[in-house]
Amino acid sequence: MSDDPESPLPAPHARLSRPQIMGIVNVTPDSFSDGGRYLHADAAIAHGAELSAAGAQIIDVGGESTRPGAVRVPAAEEQRRVLPVVAGLAERGIAVSIDTMNASTALAAAEAGAAIINDVSGGLADGGMARVAAETGLHFVANHWRDGGANSGVDAHYANVLADVRRELEERVADLLDAGVSAERIILDPGIGFAKTADQNWELLSHLPSLNAIGYPVLIGASRKRFLGTFVDPLAPTADRDAPTATISVLAAQSGVWGLRVHNVAVTSSALDVWEAMQP
């Protein structure tokens, strides 16, 4: 993602013809969509390699669920889960993002070969995270977050959700810059599903150009989230939400976002192929 010749990814501020796809690998027993499927390192590495082959430019590895009601796990346990996976994927030349709120895990993952830190708290959960981002020089995804943000109804009170999320993201950027994080390394995520109601999620998604106007690359992570359940049978598995996820992916691409964090890379990649073929 840097301009350095050894970096496997384009710079976030570079103009891309289509968004980067970030494939999700949850090394957890309790993630809402695929918890328990990739608990063993070999299975997680194999899945990450499959997602890369299906069209993901980045594999996002997480060892702690942020689903509603999830219990935090000790950093040592999180690292036990994710570090072999990060190292295994990096050894295969695959760009890896570490999905963590713990500064110690981010640092260990950087040493294992991660290229990106994806912190759903935007650095608010661990006061040492900004320092790690600055010292490692990794790209840093700052998610919009409020304490208890994994629960969509907790602290979901906004005077104006778009204006408030923009302001709070800009505050995170200012803090990161003050901590020494390079502006070229910052990516913003509006936190779809984090401390937001379904209507608030849609409000943000319908105003992506306004989020792009903050001046930093934008990553969207709406894949299979609960607010998409209204489009499928309520008893259907979360994988049935891939069609509405792909629709959001195409509309987000049309709005100029930098990246898309998804579970089903093949479906998203195909949807982007169709969108790209229709461009004049």
C-alpha positions, -999 to +999 in steps of 0.1 A: +000+000+000+029+023+001+050+039-027+079+017-016+089-008-044+086-038-021+050-030-010+025-055-025-003-028-026-009+005-043-009+037-022-043+044-007-043+079-022-036+065-057-065+067-081-077+032-086-100+018-114-118-003-089-118-007-051-094-030-033-111-061-020-102-071+016-111-107+023-121-116+058-105-145+077-119-148+113-097-170+135-124-170+162-150-194+177-177-168+179-177-144+149-213-138+137-208-153+102-180-179+102-170-183+138-152-216+144-147-225+107-111-214+106-098-218+142-068-239+132-040-220+115-037-243+085-074-239+078-073-202+081-042-199+059-058-221+033-090-200+034-070-168+031-051-182+001-084-191-015-098-156-010-066-142-025-069-164-056-106-154-059-096-117-062-088-103-028-058-079-028-057-080+010-066-106+036-079-093+069-070-116+098-089-112+131-087-132+164-114-114+184-150-111+174-167-077+174-202-090+170-229-077+193-224-091+228-189-105+221-166-108+251-131-094+248-103-120+247-068-116+263-042-102+239-021-133+244-049-155+232-056-132+203-020-134+193-019-172+196-048-174+171-036-148+145+002-147+144+007-181+127-019-171+101-004-137+095+030-152+090+018-180+068-001-157+045+028-132+043+052-159+035+031-167+005+034-131-007-002-122+003-008-087+017-022-091+052-042-067+074-044-074+111-079-068+126-072-059+162-079-033+189-047-043+209-015-024+203+006-054+213-011-076+188-007-050+161+031-048+168+035-086+169+015-089+136+037-062+120+068-083+130+051-113+115+046-096+081+013-076+083+011-046+060-020-029+075-035-024+110-073-025+109-086-012+143-123-011+146-119+013+176-098+037+155-071+036+182-095+045+210-096+011+227-058+010+234-039+042+240-007+027+226-022+019+191-013+052+175+023+049+186+025+014+171+010+027+138+035+055+138+066+035+147+058+005+124+049+027+094+020+004+085-011+017+070-038+022+096-075+018+091-094+040+116-129+028+121-156+051+134-163+038+169-180+046+202-174+027+234-195-005+231-196+001+194-200-035+184-236-032+196-255-013+170-280+001+195-255+013+220-246+050+219-263+053+185-275+088+193-266+114+167-278+149+160-270+141+124-253+108+118-234+119+086-221+151+101-213+135+135-195+106+119-175+129+097-165+151+126-155+121+148-134+106+120-117+139+115-109+140+152-094+106+149-073+117+120-061+147+140-051+125+169-033+101+146-014+128+129-004+143+163+009+108+173+032+108+142+012+086+118+018+098+083-013+112+065-004+089+035-009+059+058-044+066+071-076+050+058-110+057+072-139+034+078-173+049+088-181+019+110-212+004+093-230-015+120-209-001+149-231+020+173-255+026+144-291+016+137-301+002+103-314+036+092-281+052+102-262+026+082-282+034+051-278+072+057-240+068+057-240+044+027-261+068+007-236+097+013-203+080+006-190+109-015-193+131+016-171+107+035-146+106+006-145+144+008-128+142+042-097+136+021-087+101+030-093+067+014-125+051+026-130+014+034-165+000+036-173-031+057-210-040+054-206-076+045-233-099+058-242-075+086-275-077+105-291-048+087-289-067+054-310-095+069-342-077+059-335-087+023-334-125+029-354-151+048-350-143+085-340-179+091-315-180+063-278-183+070-257-151+070-241-163+037-275-155+020-267-119+026-239-120-001-262-107-028-271-074-010-235-072+001-224-073-035-250-046-044-235-023-018-200-031-031-209-020-066-227+012-054-197+019-031-173+014-060-194+038-081-191+063-052-153+061-054-144+042-022-109+028-018-117-006-004-144-032+004-141-056+033-161-088+024-166-124+033-174-137-002-146-124-024-157-143-056-192-127-056-179-092-049-152-096-076-177-107-102-200-079-093-171-054-097-162-070-131-198-063-143-197-028-130-163-022-146-175-036-180-203-011-180-181+020-175-180+042-205 
